[in-house]
Amino acid sequence: MLDSFDVMLYSLVLASLLQDPTLHLTSTVAGYLGSLTLVAAAVGGVAFGVIADRIGRKRALMAAVLIYSIFTAACGLAQNVAQLAVFRILLGFGMGGEWATGVALVSETFPARHRGKALAFVQSSWAIGYGLAALVNLLVMPVWGWRGVFFVGVAPALFTIWVRQRLEEPPMWRASAPAERGRIGQLFTGAIASTTIFIILMNACSLFGWWGLNLWVAAYLNLPPERGGIGLSSSTMSLFVIAMQVGMWLGYISFGFIADAIGRKRAYVVFLVSAGILLPIYGNLRAPSALLFLGPAVAFFGTGYFSGFGAVIAELYPTSIRATAAGVCYNVGRLASAVAPFVVGSLAASSGFGVAFAIVGSAFFLAALMWFGIPDTGNKALA
């Protein structure tokens, strides 16, 4: 929730950043900034995956949250594009580290029969964080502008106090052999190597789709028609985004139950194919009422599948490299998907959001194809 809250503030104030005369920010450069954040998140995710396996989930989680909270607030101090880029890179490094650590922590805490549902509830909080970010934008933007919105992003740092006092390391991690922890090379040896490669490719395609949609959807709704947008006010756009988060939350929760019932693979393919169909339709709509109606459905299928990723990683890799596997498979895929903000921004500027979102939709179809090379783990007991 806090991860989403901080990182998605950028997309919600993006239209204001583009229109701020002091920054001289263009759509193309804004896409570059989004891509830089994802590259930094990929590096941070891999690094923190290894760190979490070696020193523990708890300490790694605290460090990641502190880093992205501090540098989200720092974005509000940026006086030019270069400063904003530096702060977004450092924010991304911390943001990327939280997911791999959290997935390992939750996977090792819940029993096999409830693992998919537990991770679904954790992942669903991304939608809550995104909705809270939209609410902050709704309340803070009219009063203090985009800088004030970023300043609120320091709030998640308080969460580390709770983590320090209340969380314990999973017994499964404490029992693992220290010499075997965090060895990246194990991911690419033996029979698991091809699985690792297909997971990375699948994640790259699905993350391309996710970031291509979610980093630009607020700008699509907010920008004036002459710049390819719908022309909604910032407040109305925030309400539309909040409505989409309801669909996103339901998608995350539903996927956990569906995946536990019919398997990770089939659930993933259904969601990805549905997203690939719906997104181009959404990008070509101009009527606000139609966008408001279809938005939650796009968010439901276009994001819900991520609830299953943590369970797939947990059930395929042993405890000694579980966080490392999550960090590598998720974040190498994220690194490949880092071109999405730039591609969508450039296509939106040259050909319109309809074409840009059609390209994003095709990425979801490619992600579904990658599942031919990934085993369906079911509710496998962890090793």
PADRENVEX-616827 format. One record per residue (C-alpha): chain; y, z, x. Coordinates in nm, 4 decimals. Each point is the difference from the previous one (the first is absolute). Layout:
<sites>
> A/Y/Z/X $
...
</sites>
This chain:
<sites>
> A/0.0000/0.0000/0.0000 $
> A/0.2464/0.0984/0.2703 $
> A/-0.1000/-0.2953/0.2177 $
> A/0.0765/-0.2393/-0.2859 $
> A/0.3180/0.1847/-0.0941 $
> A/0.1503/-0.0495/0.3440 $
> A/-0.1137/-0.3499/0.0880 $
> A/0.0808/-0.1591/-0.3380 $
> A/0.3605/0.1228/-0.0031 $
> A/0.0775/-0.3058/0.2148 $
> A/-0.1230/-0.2477/-0.2619 $
> A/0.1977/0.1767/-0.2733 $
> A/0.3307/-0.0137/0.1895 $
> A/-0.0690/-0.3427/0.1503 $
> A/0.2291/-0.1874/-0.2375 $
> A/0.2827/0.2447/0.0846 $
> A/-0.0649/-0.0411/0.3729 $
> A/0.0203/-0.3786/-0.0392 $
> A/0.3374/0.0339/-0.1709 $
> A/0.1476/0.2591/0.2397 $
> A/0.2724/-0.1811/0.2005 $
> A/-0.0298/0.2396/0.2957 $
> A/-0.3636/-0.0869/0.0769 $
> A/0.0140/-0.3812/-0.0260 $
> A/-0.3640/0.0027/-0.1125 $
> A/-0.1629/-0.3230/-0.1242 $
> A/-0.3234/-0.0386/-0.1993 $
> A/-0.1742/-0.1391/0.3078 $
> A/0.1082/0.2898/0.2224 $
> A/-0.0918/0.2458/-0.2758 $
> A/-0.3484/-0.1524/0.0038 $
> A/-0.0112/0.0427/0.3781 $
> A/0.0854/0.3695/-0.0415 $
> A/-0.2803/0.0403/-0.2519 $
> A/-0.2399/-0.1694/0.2403 $
> A/0.1126/0.2184/0.2909 $
> A/-0.0741/0.3095/-0.2064 $
> A/-0.3505/-0.1256/-0.0719 $
> A/-0.0652/-0.0840/0.3646 $
> A/0.1099/0.3508/0.0977 $
> A/-0.2176/0.1441/-0.2775 $
> A/-0.2972/-0.1922/0.1353 $
> A/0.0538/0.1426/0.3488 $
> A/0.0512/0.3487/-0.1394 $
> A/-0.3063/-0.0250/-0.2225 $
> A/-0.2310/-0.0931/0.2863 $
> A/0.1503/0.2652/0.2274 $
> A/-0.0181/0.2774/-0.2579 $
> A/-0.3546/-0.0969/-0.0997 $
> A/-0.1128/0.0704/0.3555 $
> A/0.2184/0.3119/0.0162 $
> A/-0.1435/0.1361/-0.3278 $
> A/-0.3569/-0.0471/0.1273 $
> A/0.0794/0.1712/0.3303 $
> A/0.2304/0.2912/-0.0897 $
> A/-0.0627/0.0415/-0.3724 $
> A/0.1174/-0.1323/-0.3349 $
> A/0.2456/0.2837/-0.0687 $
> A/0.2204/-0.0273/0.3098 $
> A/0.0049/-0.3791/-0.0136 $
> A/0.1068/0.0100/-0.3664 $
> A/0.2890/0.2368/0.0710 $
> A/0.1299/-0.2119/0.2878 $
> A/-0.0095/-0.3210/-0.2042 $
> A/0.1907/0.1497/-0.2949 $
> A/0.2702/0.1469/0.2235 $
> A/0.0577/-0.3310/0.1791 $
> A/0.0436/-0.2167/-0.3081 $
> A/0.2104/0.2589/-0.1857 $
> A/0.2514/0.0395/0.2803 $
> A/0.0431/-0.3721/0.0581 $
> A/0.0256/-0.0863/-0.3688 $
> A/0.3054/0.2250/-0.0146 $
> A/0.1274/-0.1578/0.3212 $
> A/0.0076/-0.3400/-0.1749 $
> A/0.2921/0.1357/-0.2010 $
> A/0.1992/0.0344/0.3236 $
> A/-0.0495/-0.3625/0.1098 $
> A/0.3260/-0.1820/0.0759 $
> A/-0.1547/-0.3397/0.0734 $
> A/-0.3232/-0.1948/-0.0268 $
> A/-0.1186/0.0972/0.3492 $
> A/0.0222/0.3721/-0.0769 $
> A/-0.1722/-0.0493/-0.3338 $
> A/-0.2794/-0.1904/0.1759 $
> A/-0.0584/0.2824/0.2508 $
> A/-0.0186/0.2621/-0.2749 $
> A/-0.2350/-0.2140/-0.2104 $
> A/-0.2314/-0.0503/0.2986 $
> A/-0.0211/0.3754/0.0675 $
> A/-0.0430/0.0726/-0.3720 $
> A/-0.2844/-0.2524/-0.0148 $
> A/-0.1784/0.1608/0.2947 $
> A/-0.0241/0.3315/-0.1855 $
> A/-0.0732/-0.1577/-0.3374 $
> A/-0.2937/-0.1956/0.1421 $
> A/-0.1529/0.3158/0.1433 $
> A/-0.0222/0.1962/-0.3226 $
> A/-0.2460/-0.2186/-0.1908 $
> A/-0.2860/-0.0061/0.2516 $
> A/0.0250/0.3752/0.0465 $
> A/0.0049/0.0733/-0.3719 $
> A/-0.2944/-0.2283/-0.0794 $
> A/-0.2216/0.1757/0.2535 $
> A/0.1105/0.3430/-0.1232 $
> A/-0.0756/-0.0710/-0.3673 $
> A/-0.3216/-0.1949/0.0660 $
> A/-0.1459/0.2880/0.2001 $
> A/0.0963/0.2598/-0.2609 $
> A/-0.1390/-0.1425/-0.3274 $
> A/-0.3684/-0.0570/-0.0915 $
> A/-0.1332/-0.3571/-0.0079 $
> A/-0.0174/-0.0322/-0.3793 $
> A/0.3727/0.0759/-0.0339 $
> A/0.1314/-0.1628/0.3192 $
> A/0.1264/-0.3179/-0.1645 $
> A/0.1770/0.1906/-0.2764 $
> A/0.1535/0.2510/0.2419 $
> A/0.1392/-0.2746/0.2229 $
> A/0.1216/-0.1825/-0.3111 $
> A/0.2054/0.3019/-0.1041 $
> A/0.1409/0.0277/0.3523 $
> A/0.0844/-0.3705/0.0103 $
> A/0.1476/0.0132/-0.3510 $
> A/0.2698/0.2318/0.1305 $
> A/0.1479/-0.3035/0.1784 $
> A/0.1131/-0.1180/-0.3444 $
> A/0.1495/0.3432/-0.0703 $
> A/0.1902/-0.0118/0.3289 $
> A/0.1247/-0.3518/-0.0728 $
> A/0.1085/0.1135/-0.3468 $
> A/0.1801/0.3010/0.1483 $
> A/0.1749/-0.2302/0.2469 $
> A/0.1146/-0.2165/-0.2916 $
> A/0.1232/0.3138/-0.1774 $
> A/0.1952/0.1079/0.3091 $
> A/0.1515/-0.3480/0.0179 $
> A/0.0927/0.0251/-0.3677 $
> A/0.1749/0.3363/0.0436 $
> A/0.1367/-0.0159/0.3547 $
> A/0.1024/-0.3649/0.0474 $
> A/0.2888/0.0050/-0.2533 $
> A/0.1449/0.3146/0.1602 $
> A/-0.0661/-0.0182/0.3753 $
> A/-0.1181/-0.3572/0.0533 $
> A/-0.2935/-0.1173/0.2085 $
> A/0.0723/0.2433/0.2826 $
> A/-0.0402/0.2943/-0.2336 $
> A/-0.3325/-0.1395/-0.1222 $
> A/-0.1330/-0.0063/0.3560 $
> A/0.1253/0.3540/0.0703 $
> A/-0.2219/0.1336/-0.2810 $
> A/-0.2937/-0.1418/0.1972 $
> A/-0.0008/0.3002/0.2336 $
> A/-0.1465/0.2172/-0.2789 $
> A/-0.3702/-0.0697/0.0839 $
> A/0.0460/0.1866/0.3305 $
> A/-0.0272/0.3225/-0.2018 $
> A/-0.3598/-0.0954/-0.0864 $
> A/-0.1094/0.0751/0.3556 $
> A/0.0637/0.3706/-0.0608 $
> A/-0.2600/-0.0030/-0.2780 $
> A/-0.2470/-0.1979/0.2127 $
> A/0.0320/0.2472/0.2853 $
> A/-0.0604/0.3007/-0.2248 $
> A/-0.2601/-0.1253/-0.2482 $
> A/-0.2201/-0.2793/0.1400 $
> A/-0.3107/0.0444/0.2155 $
> A/-0.1885/-0.2510/0.2119 $
> A/-0.3179/-0.1341/-0.1719 $
> A/-0.3184/0.1704/0.1288 $
> A/-0.1509/-0.3466/0.0516 $
> A/0.2685/-0.0855/0.2569 $
> A/-0.0278/0.3388/0.1741 $
> A/-0.3760/-0.0566/0.0381 $
> A/0.0368/-0.3468/0.1556 $
> A/-0.0484/-0.0498/0.3748 $
> A/0.3398/-0.0045/0.1780 $
> A/-0.1171/-0.2576/0.2555 $
> A/-0.0720/-0.2540/-0.2780 $
> A/0.3275/0.0360/-0.1875 $
> A/0.2524/-0.2827/-0.0307 $
> A/-0.1815/-0.2749/0.1942 $
> A/0.1381/-0.3314/-0.1285 $
> A/-0.2642/-0.2053/0.1807 $
> A/-0.2722/0.1318/-0.2330 $
> A/0.1571/-0.1939/-0.2871 $
> A/-0.0819/-0.3310/0.1692 $
> A/-0.3526/0.0612/0.1258 $
> A/-0.3369/-0.0690/-0.1614 $
> A/-0.0488/-0.0824/-0.3662 $
> A/0.3281/0.1641/-0.1055 $
> A/0.2151/-0.2473/0.1953 $
> A/-0.0085/-0.2815/-0.2581 $
> A/0.0662/0.2463/-0.2802 $
> A/0.3040/0.1311/0.1852 $
> A/0.1365/-0.3531/0.0410 $
> A/-0.0466/-0.0892/-0.3681 $
> A/0.1631/0.3269/-0.1108 $
> A/0.2996/-0.0713/0.2245 $
> A/0.0316/-0.3539/-0.1398 $
> A/-0.0358/0.1199/-0.3595 $
> A/0.2592/0.2669/0.0553 $
> A/0.2391/-0.2438/0.1683 $
> A/-0.0100/-0.2303/-0.3022 $
> A/0.0287/0.2764/-0.2598 $
> A/0.2829/0.1700/0.1907 $
> A/0.1820/-0.3332/0.0292 $
> A/-0.0172/-0.0157/-0.3785 $
> A/0.1015/0.3632/-0.0484 $
> A/0.3036/-0.0046/0.2284 $
> A/0.1036/-0.3483/-0.1053 $
> A/0.0216/0.1254/-0.3572 $
> A/0.1214/0.3561/0.0339 $
> A/0.2603/-0.0400/0.2723 $
> A/0.1735/-0.2788/-0.1933 $
> A/-0.0595/0.0706/-0.3683 $
> A/0.3032/0.2319/-0.0269 $
> A/0.2248/-0.2579/0.1656 $
> A/-0.1462/-0.2727/-0.2260 $
> A/0.0991/0.2016/-0.3055 $
> A/0.3383/0.1099/0.1378 $
> A/0.1431/-0.3048/0.1798 $
> A/0.2303/-0.2307/-0.2007 $
> A/-0.1452/-0.3278/-0.1380 $
> A/0.1936/-0.2103/0.2524 $
> A/-0.2027/0.1745/0.2735 $
> A/-0.3312/-0.0504/-0.1808 $
> A/-0.0164/0.3373/-0.1750 $
> A/-0.0003/0.1134/-0.3620 $
> A/0.3386/0.1735/0.0187 $
> A/-0.0909/0.3450/-0.1318 $
> A/0.2292/0.2885/0.0861 $
> A/-0.1194/0.2510/0.2591 $
> A/-0.0660/0.2592/-0.2712 $
> A/-0.1952/-0.2420/-0.2210 $
> A/-0.1960/-0.1249/0.2998 $
> A/-0.0963/0.3589/0.0807 $
> A/-0.1338/0.0467/-0.3520 $
> A/-0.2041/-0.3226/0.0279 $
> A/-0.1450/0.1211/0.3312 $
> A/-0.0850/0.3383/-0.1518 $
> A/-0.1860/-0.1843/-0.2805 $
> A/-0.1961/-0.1920/0.2637 $
> A/-0.0950/0.3278/0.1664 $
> A/-0.1659/0.1110/-0.3230 $
> A/-0.2217/-0.3083/0.0246 $
> A/-0.0547/0.0626/0.3700 $
> A/-0.1033/0.3614/-0.0590 $
> A/-0.2435/-0.1009/-0.2748 $
> A/-0.1411/-0.2684/0.2296 $
> A/-0.0603/0.2452/0.2815 $
> A/-0.1690/0.2541/-0.2271 $
> A/-0.2075/-0.2565/-0.1900 $
> A/-0.1254/-0.1619/0.3189 $
> A/-0.1488/0.3260/0.1253 $
> A/-0.2095/0.0459/-0.3148 $
> A/-0.0959/-0.3699/-0.0149 $
> A/-0.0993/-0.0094/0.3681 $
> A/-0.2108/0.3149/-0.0325 $
> A/-0.1747/-0.1568/-0.3007 $
> A/-0.0597/-0.3646/0.1049 $
> A/0.0522/0.0040/0.3770 $
> A/0.2940/-0.0599/0.2328 $
> A/-0.0572/-0.3748/0.0477 $
> A/-0.0082/-0.1118/-0.3639 $
> A/0.2957/0.2179/-0.0946 $
> A/0.2035/-0.1324/0.2929 $
> A/-0.0694/-0.3672/-0.0824 $
> A/0.0930/0.0407/-0.3681 $
> A/0.3329/0.1636/0.0864 $
> A/0.0900/-0.2465/0.2761 $
> A/-0.0762/-0.3117/-0.2048 $
> A/0.1958/0.1356/-0.2971 $
> A/0.2999/0.0701/0.2240 $
> A/-0.0185/-0.3517/0.1428 $
> A/0.0238/-0.1440/-0.3519 $
> A/0.2767/0.2242/-0.1355 $
> A/0.2476/0.0021/0.2885 $
> A/0.1050/-0.3691/-0.0081 $
> A/0.0554/0.0338/-0.3751 $
> A/0.2240/0.3022/0.0582 $
> A/0.2035/-0.1821/0.2665 $
> A/0.0810/-0.2861/-0.2381 $
> A/0.1137/0.2115/-0.2941 $
> A/0.3734/0.0315/-0.0672 $
> A/0.0090/0.2036/-0.3215 $
> A/0.0487/0.3713/0.0739 $
> A/-0.2143/0.1021/-0.2981 $
> A/-0.2947/-0.2057/0.1285 $
> A/0.0423/0.1433/0.3494 $
> A/0.0070/0.3526/-0.1382 $
> A/-0.3233/-0.0671/-0.1919 $
> A/-0.1911/-0.1756/0.2796 $
> A/0.1252/0.2166/0.2889 $
> A/-0.2350/0.2960/-0.0609 $
> A/-0.3007/-0.2371/-0.0229 $
> A/0.0947/-0.1658/0.3301 $
> A/0.0324/0.3437/0.1601 $
> A/-0.3315/0.1160/-0.1552 $
> A/-0.2079/-0.2771/0.1603 $
> A/0.2228/-0.0721/0.2991 $
> A/-0.0186/0.3535/0.1370 $
> A/-0.2879/0.1905/-0.1643 $
> A/-0.2670/-0.1296/0.2390 $
> A/0.1437/0.2077/0.2874 $
> A/-0.1630/0.3069/-0.1541 $
> A/-0.3327/-0.1332/0.1238 $
> A/0.0924/-0.0723/0.3589 $
> A/-0.0262/0.3574/0.1227 $
> A/-0.3438/0.0446/-0.1561 $
> A/-0.1269/-0.3257/0.1540 $
> A/0.1152/0.1096/0.3472 $
> A/-0.1389/0.3518/-0.0423 $
> A/-0.3444/-0.1249/-0.1041 $
> A/-0.0320/-0.2624/0.2747 $
> A/0.1038/0.2021/0.3072 $
> A/-0.1108/0.3386/0.1446 $
> A/0.2198/0.3109/0.0183 $
> A/0.0778/-0.0366/0.3714 $
> A/0.1833/-0.3313/-0.0580 $
> A/0.0824/0.0186/-0.3729 $
> A/0.3777/0.0438/0.0384 $
> A/-0.0034/-0.2487/0.2871 $
> A/-0.1771/-0.2540/-0.2227 $
> A/0.2492/0.0608/-0.2791 $
> A/0.2879/-0.0398/0.2427 $
> A/-0.1320/-0.3172/0.1619 $
> A/-0.1369/-0.1807/-0.3079 $
> A/0.2997/0.0818/-0.2140 $
> A/0.2715/-0.0469/0.2580 $
> A/-0.1213/-0.3061/0.1877 $
> A/-0.0112/-0.1518/-0.3472 $
> A/0.3488/0.1326/-0.0610 $
> A/0.1166/-0.1532/0.3280 $
> A/-0.1236/-0.3409/-0.1136 $
> A/0.1698/0.0513/-0.3380 $
> A/0.3326/0.0877/0.1601 $
> A/0.1111/-0.3608/-0.0421 $
> A/-0.0008/0.0456/-0.3797 $
> A/0.3543/0.1411/-0.0405 $
> A/0.1394/-0.2756/0.2221 $
> A/-0.2000/-0.2767/-0.1723 $
> A/0.0980/0.1139/-0.3487 $
> A/0.3643/0.0501/0.0996 $
> A/0.0202/-0.3437/0.1583 $
> A/-0.1795/-0.1778/-0.2853 $
> A/0.2070/0.1832/-0.2593 $
> A/0.3174/-0.1134/0.1727 $
> A/-0.1133/-0.3636/0.0356 $
> A/-0.2313/-0.0631/-0.2969 $
> A/0.0391/0.2918/-0.2394 $
> A/-0.2076/0.3039/-0.0853 $
> A/-0.2446/-0.2039/-0.2097 $
> A/-0.1276/-0.1851/0.3066 $
> A/0.0127/0.3153/0.2144 $
> A/-0.2100/0.2038/-0.2434 $
> A/-0.2480/-0.2890/-0.0404 $
> A/-0.0661/0.0160/0.3746 $
> A/-0.0432/0.3744/-0.0279 $
> A/-0.2479/-0.0524/-0.2849 $
> A/-0.2135/-0.2295/0.2149 $
> A/-0.0399/0.2818/0.2522 $
> A/-0.1768/0.2084/-0.2647 $
> A/-0.2556/-0.2787/-0.0521 $
> A/-0.0655/-0.0146/0.3760 $
> A/-0.0489/0.3785/0.0055 $
> A/-0.2656/-0.0317/-0.2722 $
> A/-0.1873/-0.2608/0.2068 $
> A/-0.0201/0.2371/0.2982 $
> A/-0.2276/0.2304/-0.1997 $
> A/-0.2916/-0.2350/0.0638 $
> A/-0.0193/0.1575/0.3465 $
> A/0.0408/0.3687/-0.1008 $
> A/-0.2960/0.2161/-0.1150 $
> A/0.0216/0.1831/-0.3325 $
> A/-0.0446/0.3660/0.0957 $
> A/-0.0173/0.1669/-0.3416 $
> A/0.0243/0.3795/0.0212 $
> A/-0.1604/0.0335/0.3415 $
> A/-0.0216/0.3447/0.1612 $
> A/0.2234/0.0337/0.3059 $
> A/-0.1468/0.0217/0.3497 $
</sites>
